[in-house]
Amino acid sequence: MNQRELFFRHVAQTSAAPLALEIVKAEGSRLWDADGKEYIDLIAGISVCNVGHRHPRVIKAIRKQLDDYLHILVYGEMIESPQVQYAKLLTDHLPGSLDSVYFTNSGAEAVEGAMKLAKRVTGRTQVIAFNQSYHGSTQGALSIIGDEYWRRAFRPLLPDILHLEHNSLEAIEAITERTACVIAEPVQAERGVYTPSKAWMQALRKKCTETGALLVLDEIQTGFGRTGTLWAFEQFNITPDILLLGKALGGGMPLGAFIAGKDIMGHLTDNPVLGHITTFGGHPVCCAAGGAALKVLLKETLVQEVKKKEALFIKLLQHPAIKAVRSNGLMIAVEFDSYETNKKVIDRCIAEGVLTDWFLFAANCLRIVPPLTISPKEIKRACKVILGAINLRSLQ
Ligand code: PLP
């Protein structure tokens, strides 16, 4: 069997039509397949490779850690320098109230940890989440994602979850002394990039404070400069009680985190002791890679250039078939009339060497979430291919 046949035979599939491109090399904002074909990457592994694929500083940090040690013991027992240094670096660039980092393996595990922590701290059970928000695929995270299509087959899920409309007054009113936490994305990514108003986010913060509910912000997709500021919550002048990170956190390696104040996080140390356990969370190689990637973001001008690159995409993506372009930094949704149109455009883009896809809760929207390293030249080329694909779609 060739590689493709083995992929379909032995690698578990969750879709009838996976992309099934065999990528053999990735560098910066480009990918190459087994036939040597080059692709401009507009997905970045779904908001993971913010500093580009295989950034030399990330590779160097990984190599160094490989020479020192890999896994030693379950999370939190040993003083592992990559973990300690990364926690310090992260908290140095967060508001002072977010000073304690629990590293996990993935975004979903960070969501799970945060929900447990909120219940433990408040002694309450209700979790408020939002329609068309995505938070992960484990059963707790699945319980709070905002689309019944994905939840239905796996019920019963967690009880006492309230799903409300993002950016709605109704949601603010629903938060009470019964609410353990409110979990929100600062920008709803998988809905097709929807940014709530600043006033709403501030009202959310205020109501949580008044009722004693913890505000959990899921920056797993929006973090690390994606929206033009290091953290998207900065744009709303608010601070969450718990911050969720993942994706770009590991610089291309698997890593998640929930971050809170030491006083809040301290509840995981008793009743029960070891309130959250993970074997591999905060793996030294992943922390070394993530720390190096964050240093790249802080040192280079990638984050400062996001808004300019966003503006270039918006300027170039003009076509009567495009119904809307919604964006927040280099998180851009190009909306078409239907999934069918979008699929034709996406297929053509991939054939022409531009890798893109759609959003989980917005199948009619084309995803543009490239590495922040994408150059103006690559942006122009990608937009030319997208517009060409739109023009060709009616002939297909
Ligand atoms: N939260 C958001 C906003 C996400 O976009 C994702 C993944 O796409 C997750 C949570 C879950 O992260 P993971 O896939 O690492 O479990």
Residues whose N, C-alpha, C, O or C-beta is under 5 A from the ligand:
A	BS01	PLP	S106 G107 A108 E109 Y134 H135 G136 D218 I220 Q221 G246
